[in-house]
Amino acid sequence: MRAIGYLGIAAAAAMSVALLGTPALADDPINVLTTGSVGGANVANGDLLSASLATGTTADFATTSGSTTGVHCSVSAFDATVVDNPVAPGVATESTTAQTFSSCTANILGVVSVTSVVVNNAPFATTVDSSTGVVTVTGTTAAPIQTTLVLRTILGSATCVYQANGGSITGVTGSTDSSISFANQQFNKFSGSATCPSNGYFTASYSPILDTSVTDSPAVYTNGATA
C-alpha cells in the first residue's frame, strides 16, 4: 500500500466479506486504495487489511533516533479495517485494530531479554493521503497510542510504558509497491523504572499489504493524483 503497522507501533494498526472485483475500466473512478496494482479493483469499505514485516527486516524501538541500540522484533503484523475509500486523489480512512510484535531481543545495557511487546488501546483512527503518500495513525487522550515493553534485566523484571509523542505516528507508502514504512517515530516514557530508556523511536516496514476480505488476498496499493 503506497501508503499504512506503529508504533509501530504499527501500528498500527487494526483491522464484510467482499468478492474479487474486476479491474477498473478506463472511465470508471479509481479510488485511493485498489487491489492487484495501482489503478486496479477498488477496495470495498469494510474490508480487512493485514500485513507483516517486509522480508528481511525487523521492527525496532531504538533508545535514540537512528540508533541501533534498543529492542528489535523479527515478527510484527497489523490489521486495519477500511472505513472510507474515496475517489483518488483523496484521503482514505481506516481503523487500525491490532498490531503485534514477537521474537524480540534487546541490546540495551542491563537488559537480558525481552518478555513481551504489546500495543495498548487499539483501535486507532488512521488516514491514508494519496496525494502525499502519508499515513497517520492517531490515538485519543483517553486511549493514546501506547506500547508496553516488559524487559528482563539484571535486577529483575521491568515494565516500560511508552506513548506516541504528540498523540500520533506517521508513515509513508511506497510509490509502486504495496508497503508502508515508519521511521524514527518518537514514543515518550509514560511509566517505568530507571532501567527503562527515556524514549523509544519506532522504525518498521510492512509489505505487502493484503486485502484478506477478497479471494486470494490480493495486495493493496495507493493511487495518487496520477493514478
C-alpha positions, 0 to 999 in steps of 0.5 A: 500500500503506497501508503499504512503497522506503529508504533509501530507501533504499527501500528498500527494498526487494526483491522464484510466479506467482499468478492474479487472485483474486476479491474477498473475500466478506463472511465470508471473512478479509481479510488485511493486504495485498489487491489492487484496494482495501482489503478486496479479493483477498488477496495470495498469499505469494510474490508480487512487489511493485514500485513507483516514485516517486509522480508528481511527486516525487523521492527525496532524501538531504538533508545535514540533516533537512528540508533541501533541500540534498543529492542528489535522484533523479527515478527510484527503484523497489523490489521486495519479495517477500511472505513472510507475509500474515496475517489483518488486523489483523496484521503482514505480512512481506516481503523487500525485494530491490532498490531503485534510484535514477537521474537524480540531481543534487546541490546540495551545495557542491563537488559537480558531479554525481552518478555513481551511487546504489546500495543495498548488501546487499539483501535486507532483512527488512521488516514491514508493521503494519496496525494502525499503518500502519508499515513497517520495513525492517531490515538485519543487522550483517553486511549493514546497510542501506547506500547508496553515493553516488559524487559528482563534485566539484571535486577529483575523484571521491568515494565516500560510504558511508552506513548506516541509523542504528540498523540500520533505516528506517521508513515509513508507508502511506497510509490509502486509497491504495496508497503508502508514504512515508519521511521524514527517515530518518537514514543515518550516514557509514560511509566517505568523504572530507571532501567527503562530508556527515556524514549523509544523511536519506532522504525518498521516496514510492512509489505505487502499489504493484503486485502484478506476480505477478497479471494486470494488476498490480493495486495493493496496499493495507493493511487495518487493524483496520477493514478 
